[in-house]
Amino acid sequence: MKLKVPYWYYTKAFSDEECDKIIESGLRQIEMTQEESKAKVQTDNSKDGKIDIPIRDCQITWLDDTWLYQRVENMIINANEEAGWGWTIHSMEKLQFVRYNLNEHYSWHVDGSSDIFDVYEDPNNLNYFGKIRKISVSVNLSDPNDYDGGELLFVDNTVKDGVSLDDMIYSPKEFKGKGSSVVFPSFAHHKVTPVTRGTRYSLVAWILGPPWK
């Protein structure tokens, strides 16, 4: 699907104080979950049998603060209108707090297929059942002076003849400051490059809707 507007952004979706509050809450949750917070995606596409590939190397936890949930949901709904997508969207998943330490990263992936949970197939969960991820959002909670690397990259969804893949990769220039956010289709290929200094904190979320027709 080619889009005239590949993403929507907010240069200051959250204040510095709000970012610090989210980080504090997220770190508290990570300490409570300990090893369960370590996220790595596994694959078994090797001809030699099942192997583990660190597609995602970071610590995650889940937040469900009402004020935060409402702010992020309203942000996605507004972006869906302002960007001209106009997609049918329904419920939103829990918010995911992410910590990237030194050398941690998230390789190329799409949210619509890389994080599929059984809950989408559970008819008892009406908020998720029969739906797919339609729109994603990522919020940068860290001051850019506190880390290097950890850059969010996308692949341009428009096909250009004679253009190499490297030339199709870009990073939203508006998504740099603390409290900035970028809203994008969940089918968009994206990655987070390894952190080379410091620690990067982010908040991500997905809103669901009926499957594409």
N, CA, C and O of each residue as an XYZ file, in Angstrom:
852
protein
N       0.840     -1.193      0.000
C       0.000      0.000      0.000
C       0.883      1.254      0.000
O       1.695      1.448      0.904
N       0.716      2.099     -1.023
C       1.500      3.329     -1.116
C       0.718      4.483     -0.496
O      -0.478      4.645     -0.738
N       1.405      5.262      0.292
C       0.759      6.364      0.999
C       1.428      7.688      0.654
O       2.652      7.769      0.544
N       0.612      8.724      0.486
C       1.168     10.059      0.279
C       1.790     10.585      1.570
O       2.776     11.321      1.536
N       1.215     10.209      2.696
C       1.737     10.606      4.009
C       2.146      9.331      4.743
O       1.284      8.643      5.290
N       3.442      8.994      4.770
C       3.885      7.732      5.371
C       3.861      7.725      6.892
O       3.816      6.657      7.504
N       3.892      8.903      7.513
C       3.838      8.973      8.973
C       3.334     10.341      9.400
O       3.346     11.297      8.625
N       2.885     10.417     10.662
C       2.462     11.686     11.255
C       3.274     11.876     12.523
O       3.612     10.904     13.198
N       3.582     13.097     12.846
C       4.475     13.308     13.989
C       3.975     14.418     14.907
O       3.175     15.271     14.523
N       4.481     14.368     16.130
C       4.250     15.408     17.133
C       5.606     15.712     17.769
O       6.230     14.830     18.359
N       6.050     16.942     17.649
C       7.379     17.275     18.167
C       7.411     17.330     19.688
O       8.478     17.204     20.289
N       6.255     17.515     20.317
C       6.211     17.541     21.783
C       4.885     16.943     22.245
O       3.991     17.650     22.713
N       4.783     15.626     22.102
C       3.563     14.932     22.520
C       3.460     14.857     24.039
O       2.363     14.835     24.598
N       4.622     14.816     24.704
C       4.670     14.765     26.161
C       5.737     15.737     26.662
O       6.774     15.919     26.025
N       5.468     16.352     27.804
C       6.438     17.264     28.405
C       7.602     16.469     28.986
O       7.510     15.253     29.152
N       8.691     17.158     29.291
C       9.841     16.491     29.910
C       9.437     15.834     31.222
O       9.868     14.721     31.523
N       8.614     16.521     31.999
C       8.171     15.979     33.289
C       7.333     14.716     33.090
O       7.466     13.754     33.847
N       6.478     14.721     32.077
C       5.661     13.540     31.806
C       6.524     12.377     31.345
O       6.272     11.230     31.716
N       7.539     12.664     30.538
C       8.461     11.610     30.086
C       9.170     10.981     31.279
O       9.296      9.759     31.366
N       9.629     11.821     32.190
C      10.315     11.309     33.377
C       9.375     10.450     34.219
O       9.792      9.444     34.793
N       8.125     10.842     34.288
C       7.128     10.083     35.046
C       6.898      8.715     34.411
O       6.779      7.713     35.116
N       6.835      8.671     33.086
C       6.642      7.410     32.370
C       7.850      6.503     32.556
O       7.703      5.302     32.783
N       9.048      7.082     32.459
C      10.271      6.300     32.648
C      10.318      5.699     34.049
O      10.646      4.525     34.218
N       9.995      6.496     35.033
C       9.992      6.016     36.416
C       9.031      4.841     36.588
O       9.366      3.839     37.219
N       7.847      4.976     36.025
C       6.856      3.911     36.112
C       7.317      2.664     35.369
O       7.154      1.549     35.864
N       7.897      2.849     34.176
C       8.366      1.723     33.385
C       9.503      0.971     34.049
O       9.512     -0.260     34.058
N      10.462      1.696     34.604
C      11.594      1.057     35.276
C      11.139      0.286     36.510
O      11.676     -0.777     36.819
N      10.161      0.820     37.203
C       9.623      0.125     38.369
C       9.003     -1.216     37.950
O       9.167     -2.226     38.634
N       8.291     -1.209     36.818
C       7.679     -2.431     36.322
C       8.725     -3.437     35.849
O       8.586     -4.639     36.076
N       9.775     -2.938     35.191
C      10.838     -3.829     34.706
C      11.526     -4.520     35.875
O      11.821     -5.713     35.803
N      11.781     -3.787     36.943
C      12.422     -4.381     38.116
C      11.538     -5.459     38.734
O      12.043     -6.438     39.283
N      10.242     -5.285     38.647
C       9.315     -6.263     39.221
C       9.274     -7.542     38.388
O       9.128     -8.635     38.934
N       9.402     -7.407     37.072
C       9.300     -8.574     36.194
C      10.636     -9.282     35.997
O      10.668    -10.457     35.631
N      11.740     -8.571     36.240
C      13.082     -9.139     36.142
C      13.324     -9.793     34.783
O      13.226     -9.125     33.754
N      13.642    -11.106     34.763
C      14.042    -11.785     33.532
C      12.933    -11.804     32.486
O      13.217    -11.877     31.290
N      11.692    -11.741     32.912
C      10.583    -11.797     31.962
C      10.550    -10.564     31.062
O       9.903    -10.569     30.015
N      11.248     -9.512     31.474
C      11.233     -8.286     30.680
C      12.183     -8.352     29.498
O      12.089     -7.525     28.591
N      13.095     -9.312     29.486
C      14.069     -9.408     28.397
C      13.396     -9.962     27.160
O      12.878    -11.078     27.180
N      13.399     -9.193     26.081
C      12.656     -9.576     24.880
C      13.598     -9.943     23.744
O      14.439     -9.145     23.331
N      13.445    -11.148     23.254
C      14.172    -11.567     22.058
C      13.229    -12.391     21.185
O      12.558    -13.306     21.663
N      13.192    -12.056     19.918
C      12.327    -12.778     18.988
C      13.102    -13.960     18.422
O      14.267    -13.825     18.048
N      12.463    -15.098     18.361
C      13.109    -16.298     17.858
C      12.611    -16.627     16.455
O      11.499    -16.264     16.072
N      13.449    -17.316     15.704
C      13.051    -17.763     14.374
C      13.569    -19.173     14.154
O      14.542    -19.583     14.787
N      12.936    -19.911     13.272
C      13.379    -21.289     13.003
C      13.487    -21.515     11.493
O      13.151    -22.596     11.008
N      13.943    -20.525     10.759
C      14.037    -20.624      9.309
C      15.352    -21.222      8.823
O      15.590    -21.294      7.617
N      16.195    -21.647      9.735
C      17.482    -22.201      9.346
C      17.329    -23.612      8.791
O      16.517    -24.394      9.286
N      18.094    -23.929      7.784
C      18.049    -25.279      7.212
C      18.645    -26.305      8.176
O      18.396    -27.503      8.047
N      19.430    -25.832      9.138
C      20.058    -26.713     10.116
C      19.166    -26.943     11.332
O      19.591    -27.573     12.300
N      17.950    -26.445     11.292
C      17.048    -26.606     12.410
C      16.761    -25.295     13.088
O      17.164    -24.240     12.599
N      16.072    -25.344     14.203
C      15.652    -24.132     14.892
C      16.840    -23.397     15.491
O      17.683    -23.999     16.156
N      16.903    -22.117     15.258
C      17.943    -21.278     15.830
C      17.293    -20.029     16.402
O      16.189    -19.650     16.012
N      17.995    -19.399     17.330
C      17.518    -18.164     17.933
C      18.301    -17.001     17.356
O      19.529    -16.972     17.436
N      17.604    -16.055     16.782
C      18.248    -14.868     16.218
C      17.769    -13.659     17.013
O      16.564    -13.452     17.156
N      18.701    -12.857     17.533
C      18.306    -11.692     18.341
C      17.749    -10.557     17.495
O      18.379     -9.508     17.354
N      16.552    -10.775     16.928
C      15.917     -9.729     16.152
C      15.613     -8.536     17.046
O      15.762     -7.383     16.641
N      15.181     -8.834     18.273
C      14.879     -7.786     19.228
C      15.663     -8.047     20.508
O      15.559     -9.121     21.100
N      16.445     -7.066     20.929
C      17.252     -7.202     22.132
C      17.047     -5.952     22.972
O      17.647     -4.912     22.696
N      16.214     -6.043     23.985
C      15.869     -4.897     24.813
C      15.092     -5.400     26.023
O      14.863     -6.603     26.157
N      14.689     -4.502     26.893
C      13.826     -4.869     28.013
C      12.483     -4.169     27.820
O      12.421     -2.993     27.462
N      11.409     -4.922     28.066
C      10.076     -4.356     27.881
C       9.214     -4.627     29.110
O       9.487     -5.540     29.889
N       8.178     -3.824     29.266
C       7.138     -4.083     30.239
C       5.880     -3.398     29.744
O       5.913     -2.675     28.749
N       4.771     -3.621     30.434
C       3.488     -3.115     29.967
C       2.916     -2.120     30.965
O       2.964     -2.344     32.174
N       2.380     -1.027     30.456
C       1.785      0.008     31.287
C       0.313      0.167     30.921
O      -0.063      0.031     29.757
N      -0.505      0.452     31.909
C      -1.932      0.642     31.637
C      -2.494      1.840     32.393
O      -3.674      1.861     32.743
N      -1.644      2.843     32.647
C      -2.108      4.057     33.316
C      -3.201      4.717     32.466
O      -3.010      4.935     31.270
N      -4.320      5.027     33.072
C      -5.468      5.549     32.331
C      -5.148      6.832     31.593
O      -5.492      6.962     30.418
N      -4.491      7.797     32.254
C      -4.191      9.086     31.617
C      -3.284      8.907     30.410
O      -3.438      9.587     29.395
N      -2.334      7.981     30.533
C      -1.383      7.742     29.457
C      -2.058      7.037     28.286
O      -1.841      7.381     27.124
N      -2.869      6.058     28.612
C      -3.610      5.326     27.591
C      -4.476      6.274     26.771
O      -4.491      6.202     25.543
N      -5.193      7.156     27.445
C      -6.087      8.079     26.750
C      -5.318      9.056     25.866
O      -5.747      9.369     24.755
N      -4.185      9.533     26.364
C      -3.382     10.478     25.575
C      -2.873      9.834     24.291
O      -2.945     10.424     23.213
N      -2.361      8.621     24.424
C      -1.803      7.937     23.255
C      -2.915      7.557     22.276
O      -2.756      7.699     21.064
N      -4.033      7.078     22.802
C      -5.149      6.709     21.919
C      -5.648      7.924     21.141
O      -5.893      7.826     19.939
N      -5.799      9.055     21.803
C      -6.247     10.278     21.123
C      -5.234     10.729     20.082
O      -5.602     11.257     19.033
N      -3.955     10.517     20.377
C      -2.898     10.877     19.436
C      -3.023     10.074     18.149
O      -2.897     10.623     17.054
N      -3.270      8.784     18.280
C      -3.393      7.915     17.114
C      -4.652      8.260     16.319
O      -4.615      8.339     15.092
N      -5.758      8.462     17.019
C      -7.016      8.810     16.341
C      -6.863     10.109     15.558
O      -7.325     10.211     14.421
N      -6.219     11.093     16.161
C      -6.003     12.376     15.485
C      -5.093     12.212     14.268
O      -5.362     12.771     13.205
N      -4.018     11.445     14.428
C      -3.090     11.236     13.313
C      -3.778     10.517     12.155
O      -3.519     10.834     10.994
N      -4.641      9.562     12.450
C      -5.369      8.831     11.419
C      -6.212      9.774     10.571
O      -6.375      9.560      9.370
N      -6.744     10.810     11.194
C      -7.547     11.795     10.475
C      -6.670     12.807      9.744
O      -6.873     13.081      8.561
N      -5.686     13.363     10.468
C      -4.847     14.423      9.895
C      -3.997     13.923      8.727
O      -3.755     14.662      7.773
N      -3.550     12.684      8.800
C      -2.726     12.131      7.723
C      -3.564     11.726      6.513
O      -3.024     11.434      5.447
N      -4.883     11.711      6.684
C      -5.763     11.350      5.586
C      -5.902      9.862      5.368
O      -6.397      9.435      4.325
N      -5.470      9.052      6.342
C      -5.595      7.603      6.179
C      -7.060      7.173      6.284
O      -7.562      6.441      5.432
N      -7.729      7.628      7.323
C      -9.141      7.325      7.494
C      -9.457      5.857      7.662
O     -10.519      5.399      7.240
N      -8.552      5.112      8.271
C      -8.765      3.681      8.441
C      -9.715      3.402      9.597
O      -9.786      4.168     10.558
N     -10.432      2.310      9.493
C     -11.326      1.890     10.572
C     -10.491      1.303     11.700
O      -9.789      0.311     11.505
N     -10.562      1.903     12.863
C      -9.797      1.443     14.019
C     -10.718      1.311     15.214
O     -11.723      2.014     15.326
N     -10.360      0.394     16.109
C     -11.191      0.110     17.262
C     -10.392      0.250     18.557
O     -10.079      1.364     18.976
N     -10.064     -0.867     19.184
C      -9.418     -0.860     20.491
C      -7.895     -0.768     20.384
O      -7.308     -1.047     19.339
N      -7.276     -0.369     21.492
C      -5.829     -0.249     21.544
C      -5.270     -1.259     22.542
O      -5.889     -1.550     23.566
N      -4.094     -1.785     22.228
C      -3.433     -2.708     23.141
C      -2.832     -1.948     24.323
O      -2.823     -0.718     24.356
N      -2.328     -2.719     25.295
C      -1.620     -2.090     26.399
C      -0.384     -1.377     25.873
O       0.148     -1.729     24.820
N       0.064     -0.382     26.608
C       1.247      0.382     26.223
C       2.508     -0.393     26.590
O       2.591     -0.998     27.658
N       3.474     -0.365     25.701
C       4.730     -1.076     25.950
C       5.857     -0.069     26.216
O       6.143      0.797     25.389
N       6.477     -0.203     27.369
C       7.638      0.608     27.730
C       8.886     -0.189     27.364
O       8.992     -1.372     27.685
N       9.830      0.470     26.690
C      11.020     -0.219     26.189
C      12.284      0.486     26.666
O      12.388      1.712     26.618
N      13.238     -0.314     27.126
C      14.558      0.215     27.490
C      15.614     -0.446     26.615
O      15.730     -1.671     26.580
N      16.387      0.386     25.906
C      17.507     -0.082     25.100
C      18.805      0.319     25.798
O      19.133      1.502     25.889
N      19.532     -0.675     26.285
C      20.848     -0.418     26.865
C      21.916     -0.510     25.783
O      21.599     -0.660     24.603
N      23.161     -0.422     26.180
C      24.278     -0.445     25.239
C      24.220     -1.674     24.334
O      24.081     -2.803     24.805
N      24.327     -1.433     23.031
C      24.355     -2.451     21.978
C      22.998     -3.118     21.725
O      22.894     -3.988     20.860
N      21.979     -2.728     22.453
C      20.669     -3.322     22.228
C      19.950     -2.638     21.068
O      20.219     -1.479     20.753
N      19.032     -3.372     20.438
C      18.470     -2.911     19.171
C      17.174     -3.656     18.867
O      16.726     -4.504     19.639
N      16.586     -3.316     17.721
C      15.445     -4.059     17.174
C      15.623     -4.051     15.659
O      15.568     -2.995     15.030
N      15.837     -5.230     15.075
C      16.104     -5.329     13.642
C      14.835     -5.059     12.828
O      13.762     -4.827     13.385
N      14.979     -5.094     11.502
C      13.861     -4.797     10.617
C      12.665     -5.700     10.920
O      12.817     -6.909     11.091
N      11.478     -5.100     10.983
C      10.265     -5.852     11.262
C       9.051     -4.996     10.916
O       9.176     -3.798     10.661
N       7.899     -5.610     10.910
C       6.629     -4.891     10.814
C       5.788     -5.293     12.013
O       5.765     -6.465     12.388
N       5.106     -4.350     12.610
C       4.325     -4.637     13.811
C       3.127     -5.529     13.522
O       2.654     -6.244     14.405
N       2.643     -5.488     12.304
C       1.444     -6.232     11.964
C       1.619     -7.729     11.902
O       0.633     -8.465     11.871
N       2.888     -8.208     11.884
C       3.078     -9.657     11.803
C       4.152    -10.177     12.750
O       4.224    -11.381     12.994
N       4.988     -9.293     13.287
C       6.103     -9.768     14.107
C       5.730    -10.022     15.548
O       6.439    -10.748     16.244
N       4.643     -9.449     16.017
C       4.254     -9.588     17.419
C       2.834    -10.122     17.543
O       1.998     -9.519     18.215
N       2.561    -11.244     16.903
C       1.226    -11.808     16.931
C       1.062    -12.680     18.168
O       1.854    -13.592     18.403
N       0.047    -12.399     18.945
C      -0.218    -13.153     20.152
C      -1.485    -13.995     19.964
O      -2.342    -13.675     19.140
N      -1.584    -15.072     20.741
C      -2.761    -15.934     20.669
C      -4.042    -15.187     21.030
O      -5.137    -15.611     20.660
N      -3.905    -14.081     21.748
C      -5.086    -13.347     22.191
C      -5.915    -12.849     21.010
O      -7.120    -12.639     21.149
N      -5.280    -12.655     19.838
C      -6.028    -12.210     18.668
C      -7.003    -13.280     18.183
O      -7.956    -12.984     17.463
N      -6.755    -14.521     18.583
C      -7.578    -15.634     18.133
C      -8.518    -16.134     19.226
O      -9.205    -17.140     19.053
N      -8.542    -15.432     20.338
C      -9.373    -15.840     21.462
C     -10.737    -15.157     21.375
O     -10.824    -13.947     21.587
N     -11.797    -15.895     21.071
C     -13.128    -15.286     20.921
C     -13.671    -14.699     22.221
O     -14.642    -13.943     22.208
N     -13.043    -15.046     23.337
C     -13.489    -14.497     24.619
C     -12.936    -13.097     24.877
O     -13.391    -12.391     25.777
N     -11.944    -12.708     24.071
C     -11.377    -11.376     24.205
C     -11.892    -10.518     23.049
O     -11.282    -10.464     21.981
N     -13.010     -9.858     23.277
C     -13.669     -9.116     22.206
C     -12.872     -7.907     21.734
O     -13.048     -7.463     20.599
N     -12.000     -7.367     22.581
C     -11.206     -6.203     22.180
C     -10.163     -6.548     21.127
O      -9.764     -5.694     20.335
N      -9.720     -7.811     21.120
C      -8.655     -8.225     20.207
C      -9.122     -9.189     19.123
O      -8.582     -9.179     18.017
N     -10.106    -10.010     19.418
C     -10.476    -11.119     18.543
C     -10.826    -10.656     17.130
O     -11.631     -9.744     16.939
N     -10.203    -11.307     16.144
C     -10.491    -11.031     14.745
C      -9.933     -9.727     14.219
O     -10.262     -9.322     13.104
N      -9.094     -9.057     14.999
C      -8.541     -7.757     14.586
C      -7.049     -7.883     14.285
O      -6.409     -8.875     14.633
N      -6.520     -6.869     13.642
C      -5.087     -6.803     13.360
C      -4.571     -5.436     13.796
O      -5.348     -4.508     14.017
N      -3.276     -5.327     13.913
C      -2.672     -4.030     14.212
C      -2.742     -3.151     12.970
O      -2.276     -3.535     11.897
N      -3.322     -1.978     13.125
C      -3.491     -1.058     12.002
C      -2.498      0.096     12.065
O      -1.851      0.421     11.069
N      -2.378      0.718     13.247
C      -1.533      1.908     13.381
C      -0.656      1.765     14.618
O      -1.113      1.332     15.676
N       0.609      2.137     14.466
C       1.584      2.084     15.561
C       2.025      3.492     15.939
O       1.922      4.426     15.143
N       2.514      3.627     17.162
C       3.078      4.906     17.597
C       4.303      4.626     18.444
O       4.335      3.668     19.216
N       5.300      5.463     18.294
C       6.513      5.379     19.110
C       6.795      6.757     19.695
O       6.803      7.760     18.980
N       7.025      6.791     20.998
C       7.313      8.039     21.697
C       8.739      7.974     22.229
O       9.111      7.011     22.898
N       9.531      8.988     21.936
C      10.887      9.055     22.452
C      10.856      9.718     23.828
O      10.530     10.899     23.949
N      11.193      8.957     24.851
C      11.137      9.462     26.223
C      12.460     10.041     26.696
O      12.516     10.671     27.752
N      13.526      9.836     25.932
C      14.870     10.226     26.366
C      15.334     11.533     25.739
O      14.925     11.897     24.636
N      16.190     12.222     26.464
C      16.881     13.387     25.916
C      17.910     12.872     24.919
O      18.700     11.994     25.266
N      17.930     13.388     23.693
C      18.879     12.894     22.685
C      20.345     13.076     23.083
O      21.222     12.436     22.502
N      20.618     13.926     24.050
C      21.990     14.099     24.521
C      22.425     12.985     25.464
O      23.603     12.878     25.805
N      21.471     12.157     25.883
C      21.779     11.106     26.848
C      22.161      9.782     26.198
O      22.512      8.832     26.898
N      22.097      9.706     24.871
C      22.440      8.451     24.199
C      22.860      8.720     22.761
O      22.559      9.771     22.196
N      23.561      7.753     22.181
C      23.890      7.745     20.758
C      23.367      6.451     20.165
O      23.192      5.456     20.868
N      23.117      6.476     18.854
C      22.520      5.309     18.220
C      21.042      5.264     18.556
O      20.423      6.303     18.784
N      20.473      4.067     18.587
C      19.058      3.935     18.924
C      18.145      4.709     18.002
O      17.119      5.237     18.430
N      18.520      4.776     16.730
C      17.767      5.580     15.767
C      16.636      4.760     15.149
O      16.831      3.610     14.756
N      15.463      5.361     15.069
C      14.316      4.710     14.440
C      14.376      4.953     12.937
O      14.363      6.098     12.486
N      14.442      3.876     12.167
C      14.558      3.961     10.715
C      13.356      3.311     10.044
O      12.761      2.369     10.567
N      13.014      3.839      8.875
C      11.934      3.294      8.060
C      12.432      3.059      6.642
O      13.461      3.592      6.227
N      11.667      2.240      5.902
C      11.904      2.058      4.469
C      10.818      2.819      3.728
O       9.631      2.635      3.998
N      11.222      3.676      2.790
C      10.264      4.437      1.986
C       9.321      3.470      1.279
O       9.773      2.544      0.606
N       8.025      3.678      1.425
C       7.044      2.747      0.848
C       6.734      3.029     -0.614
O       5.910      2.337     -1.213
N       7.374      4.026     -1.193
C       7.175      4.301     -2.617
C       8.323      3.677     -3.404
O       9.491      3.838     -3.049
N       7.987      2.979     -4.453
C       8.993      2.296     -5.268
C       9.542      3.262     -6.304
O       8.794      3.859     -7.078
N      10.847      3.403     -6.304
C      11.495      4.293     -7.274
C      12.470      3.483     -8.112
O      13.330      2.790     -7.570
N      12.343      3.566     -9.427
C      13.234      2.832    -10.324
C      14.666      3.340    -10.171
O      14.911      4.546    -10.133
N      15.601      2.403    -10.084
C      17.008      2.761    -10.035
C      17.489      3.247     -8.682
O      18.627      3.700     -8.564
N      16.658      3.165     -7.665
C      17.047      3.609     -6.328
C      17.401      2.400     -5.486
O      16.634      1.439     -5.421
N      18.567      2.439     -4.836
C      19.006      1.319     -4.010
C      18.231      1.296     -2.701
O      17.629      2.292     -2.301
N      18.255      0.143     -2.041
C      17.565     -0.003     -0.767
C      18.115      0.974      0.269
O      17.362      1.536      1.064
N      19.429      1.172      0.253
C      20.035      2.096      1.210
C      19.474      3.504      1.060
O      19.302      4.222      2.045
N      19.192      3.892     -0.176
C      18.674      5.235     -0.427
C      17.190      5.352     -0.055
O      16.649      6.456      0.011
N      16.543      4.224      0.184
C      15.130      4.238      0.564
C      14.944      4.274      2.081
O      13.823      4.428      2.564
N      16.031      4.133      2.826
C      15.953      4.124      4.286
C      16.051      5.554      4.809
O      16.907      6.327      4.378
N      15.173      5.892      5.732
C      15.183      7.247      6.281
C      14.767      7.228      7.740
O      14.166      6.268      8.221
N      15.099      8.310      8.438
C      14.685      8.499      9.825
C      13.904      9.803      9.909
O      14.408     10.842      9.482
N      12.679      9.779     10.450
C      11.892     11.019     10.553
C      12.655     12.086     11.321
O      12.952     11.912     12.503
N      12.970     13.179     10.661
C      13.770     14.231     11.297
C      13.038     14.876     12.469
O      13.665     15.461     13.353
N      11.704     14.768     12.475
C      10.927     15.384     13.552
C      10.950     14.546     14.831
O      10.568     15.020     15.901
N      11.404     13.289     14.708
C      11.384     12.365     15.837
C      12.762     12.322     16.486
O      13.476     11.326     16.363
N      13.130     13.372     17.160
C      14.444     13.453     17.775
C      14.374     13.878     19.233
O      15.061     13.308     20.081
N      13.545     14.877     19.532
C      13.518     15.451     20.862
C      12.813     14.602     21.899
O      12.039     13.706     21.562
N      13.079     14.884     23.140
C      12.417     14.203     24.248
C      10.922     14.547     24.222
O      10.549     15.719     24.175
N      10.089     13.534     24.252
C       8.648     13.753     24.204
C       8.064     13.785     22.813
O       6.854     13.949     22.661
N       8.897     13.632     21.781
C       8.384     13.609     20.410
C       7.811     12.232     20.098
O       8.174     11.241     20.730
N       6.919     12.180     19.125
C       6.311     10.899     18.766
C       6.093     10.822     17.262
O       5.957     11.839     16.581
N       6.063      9.598     16.765
C       5.789      9.357     15.354
C       4.728      8.266     15.272
O       4.833      7.228     15.926
N       3.694      8.521     14.448
C       2.584      7.592     14.252
C       2.678      7.070     12.827
O       2.845      7.852     11.891
N       2.573      5.754     12.652
C       2.796      5.181     11.324
C       1.987      3.893     11.150
O       1.570      3.282     12.134
N       1.765      3.484      9.899
C       1.025      2.246      9.652
C       1.779      1.047     10.218
O       3.005      0.981     10.122
N       1.065      0.120     10.795
C       1.717     -1.045     11.410
C       2.362     -1.969     10.386
O       3.146     -2.843     10.756
N       2.045     -1.792      9.102
C       2.686     -2.616      8.079
C       3.997     -2.008      7.577
O       4.656     -2.594      6.718
N       4.380     -0.853      8.095
C       5.609     -0.198      7.652
C       6.834     -0.903      8.233
O       6.889     -1.167      9.434
N       7.811     -1.206      7.387
C       9.066     -1.796      7.848
C       9.873     -0.748      8.611
O      10.056      0.375      8.141
N      10.349     -1.129      9.786
C      11.143     -0.194     10.589
C      12.092     -0.956     11.511
O      11.954     -2.165     11.699
N      13.032     -0.250     12.069
C      14.012     -0.862     12.964
C      14.531      0.198     13.938
O      14.340      1.395     13.725
N      15.180     -0.251     14.994
C      15.886      0.628     15.917
C      17.344      0.180     15.916
O      17.643     -0.964     16.256
N      18.246      1.073     15.536
C      19.654      0.730     15.448
C      20.250      0.534     16.843
O      19.695      1.036     17.821
N      21.369     -0.187     16.952
C      21.979     -0.426     18.264
C      22.346      0.881     18.978
O      22.822      1.833     18.359
N      22.116      0.899     20.272
C      22.533      2.033     21.100
C      24.039      1.918     21.322
O      24.520      0.872     21.756
N      24.774      2.965     21.032
C      26.235      2.942     21.155
C      26.742      3.695     22.379
O      27.916      3.594     22.735
N      25.852      4.451     23.023
C      26.199      5.149     24.270
C      24.928      5.450     25.039
O      23.924      5.858     24.456
N      24.971      5.249     26.348
C      23.841      5.607     27.181
C      22.687      4.618     27.088
O      22.877      3.451     26.747
N      21.500      5.100     27.392
C      20.285      4.285     27.401
C      19.156      5.067     26.745
O      18.981      6.258     27.000
N      18.402      4.394     25.911
C      17.261      5.021     25.249
C      15.972      4.398     25.768
O      15.844      3.175     25.833
N      15.012      5.257     26.139
C      13.708      4.807     26.605
C      12.635      5.231     25.601
O      12.681      6.332     25.053
N      11.678      4.345     25.373
C      10.602      4.681     24.454
C       9.293      4.054     24.938
O       9.276      3.134     25.755
N       8.221      4.584     24.406
C       6.883      4.067     24.673
C       6.260      3.755     23.335
O       6.247      4.607     22.446
N       5.739      2.542     23.168
C       5.128      2.166     21.896
C       3.737      1.601     22.142
O       3.438      1.088     23.219
N       2.899      1.707     21.124
C       1.527      1.203     21.245
C       0.983      0.909     19.860
O       1.509      1.377     18.850
N      -0.091      0.116     19.838
C      -0.717     -0.276     18.589
C      -2.231     -0.202     18.753
O      -2.779     -0.611     19.776
N      -2.886      0.319     17.745
C      -4.341      0.334     17.766
C      -4.836     -0.668     16.723
O      -4.274     -0.784     15.634
N      -5.885     -1.378     17.078
C      -6.370     -2.481     16.245
C      -7.594     -2.100     15.421
O      -8.290     -1.125     15.705
N      -7.826     -2.899     14.400
C      -8.992     -2.697     13.561
C      -9.271     -3.953     12.759
O      -8.528     -4.927     12.878
N     -10.316     -3.962     11.949
C     -10.636     -5.134     11.136
C      -9.541     -5.367     10.096
O      -8.853     -4.424      9.705
N      -9.370     -6.614      9.643
C      -8.347     -6.917      8.630
C      -8.530     -6.091      7.364
O      -9.639     -5.667      7.038
N      -7.429     -5.870      6.659
C      -7.468     -5.134      5.395
C      -8.302     -5.890      4.387
O      -8.301     -7.121      4.373
N      -9.014     -5.166      3.545
C      -9.835     -5.786      2.503
C      -9.173     -5.606      1.142
O      -9.708     -6.059      0.130
